[in-house]
Amino acid sequence: MSLTLGEILRLPGLEAMCVRAGAGNLQRRVRWPYVAENEGIAEWVMGGELVFVTGINHPRGEANLLSLVEDGDAVGIAGLVILTGGSFLHDIPTAVIDRAEQLGLPLIEQPYALKMVVVTHLIGTALVQMAQVRRTRDDILGQLLTGDYPSLAIARQRAAHLALDEPRLVVALRLSGVEGLFERHGLAQGERVWQATQQGVENHLESWCAAHPGAIMAQLPGDLFVLLLAAAPGLHASLADLYRALLGTAGALGLNMGLSSLATDCSQYRRALEQARQALEVAQNLRPANGLCDFSELGVLRLLQGVGDRSLIDDFVAQTLGPLVTPARKHPHVLVHTLDALLKENANGLKAAQRLGLHRNTLNQRIQRIEQLSGQSLDDPLFRMNASVALLVWRMREAQGKE
C-alpha cells in the first residue's frame, strides 16, 4: 500500500507545501521520494516517485524545468516538487506551471525554509508505517481467503481488530492475453510491459477502493487481483465503470472479473473467493460485454464453462438464435429480443407485450415469425429450454456485437 499525493500533503509538518498545478490528480500514489541531482530524471526513476528539485547541484532554468516536467509525465512520476525562495530558485516560471497543468502533472512548491531532511523523513516514515499496516492486513486477509489459518477464532479476532469481519462481496480480476504480449514483445520487453501494466492496474484499483467506502484490495500470490466490497445499490454499475476504466490501463491486454455472492462474515471469505474464481472462469470463456460475471446469476453457465471447445457454444447459439437475426433490417435483433421477453414472462403474451411496449397483435405477428424462421414451436418445452440457454450467452455478449 502506498500513500496518495493528497494524503502526503496533509501530513502534519508539510502544511507549507503548495500545489501549483495538477490539483486534479492528487489521488496519484507515491511509491517513494526521490531528490533529483542530475540534469534529467528519465533514466533515474521508474514511475510513482515524488521527485524533488532543489537547483543546488544543477542549474534549474526554465528550459530545464520544462524538460523535467515533460520527462516526469512520460515516465509516470507521482508529482514534481520544486524548492523555491533560496539563492538557487526564486520562483517557478509561469510556463512551467502552465505546462504541468496541461499535462495534469501535480506540481508542488516547497519553500527552502522547510528543510528537505524533515520532508523526506516525514514522507518516508509515513510510507513505512503504511507498508506495515498493509502487510498485517494482507496477512490476515490472505489467511481468510485461502483458509490457511491455525485458528479460525484467532483469525476472526484479528479481522475484527482490523475492521475486516464484515459482510463482503469478493471480486476476482485477472488480465488476459498475456501470451500474446510476450509473443509480440519478446521476453525482456514483454516482462517490462507486463510488470508496468500490473502495477498500473494495482494503482488504479487502490485509488478506486479509496473512493468507495468499504472497498479493500487484497494482495495474494500470483496474477489475481482480489477486491472485498461492501454490498451497495448500484454495485454492478460501479464495477462496469471500473472495468471500462481498467481497459485503458490494461492497454493491449484484456480484463475479466468474477463476483461472488455475499459472505456474511470473514469465515465465509474462502467460499466467496472460490465463487468469484468460478465466475471469473466463466467470464474468461464467454467474454461478457461488461467484463463481469456474477456467481449468483450464472446458473447453467457454470456448466457451459466446462465445455473445452468454445466453438461448440458459439455454434449452439448461432443454430438456436441465428435464424431470428435479420441483418438487412434497421433493428436486426428485434425477434431475438421478443423471444427473450417471452421467455422471461414464461410465455405469457400479454405480459411480454407490456414488457416490450407492444400491441398484443404486433407481438402475435412476431411470435408467428419466430416460429416460422426457427422451425420450432414456442409450445415445445425443449425449444424453450434451448432458447433460454442460448439467450443467457447472447445477452452477455450483446453489447460487444458478437451475437
Order of alpha helices (4+ residues) and beta strands (2+ residues): beta-alpha-beta-beta-beta-beta-alpha-beta-alpha-beta-alpha-alpha-beta-alpha-beta-beta-alpha-beta-alpha-beta-alpha-alpha-alpha-alpha-alpha-alpha
